[in-house]
Amino acid sequence: MNVDLTHRRKQSGFTLVEIAIVLVIIGLLLGGVLKGREMITNAKIKRIENDFAGVSAAIYAYQDRYGVLPGDDPAASSRFSGTWAAADNGNGNGNISGGWSSTNNSQESRKIWKHLRGAGLIAGPVDNTAASFQQPSNSFGGLVGIDLNLYNLSGHNIVFGELPGDIAQILEARGDDGVPSTGSIQSHGSQTTYNIDTRYDVAFRQ
């Protein structure tokens, strides 16, 4: 019996053209995935910058309307609708006291979020639950909080917790002097560079 070996050879394997096409398609897919990741990261960085501007604007708007800082407002419980207690008021001394990542609702750094929500300047509930006082989350999963005289910064600062080192590095390059321990954007410690494999709590001077 005769076997057509020529025909069999033609049917086996891929041609160089076919392999080249497959490699081009794979390259395009990988490029699309990488570009997509880059776009997502850039969007998250932009959200950090927008959140800083938004929280700053909300604080200034509150102060302009009522003549006191949110969180420190001694009359917040009588200003707004919702569920309030006298303990939700601040002491009116001109400072927002307490740690930026506090879970203690008696601290002004937590009360600020209920005051801003009560004024309608940020979204969220205005009741007697912890959610009224809860700090917002940032685009990288950490908290956004308020602190006073943090690191080498004076005055009130807006803090973004748990930012990856490479993201902190980008924010520094875009908005400050590039050094974590100086300028208007700072992080904990006295390091002169960010380690990209470390997460940082990054404070912005308000």
Secondary structure by P-SEA (a helix, b strand, c coil): cccaaaaaaaaccccaaaaaaaaaaaaaaaaaaaaaaaaaaaaaaaaaaaaaaaaaaaaaaaaaacccccccccccccccccccccccccccccccccccccccccccccaaaaaaaaaccccccccccccccbbbbccccbbbbccccccccccbbbbbccccaaaaaaaaaacccccccccccccccccccccccbbbbccccc
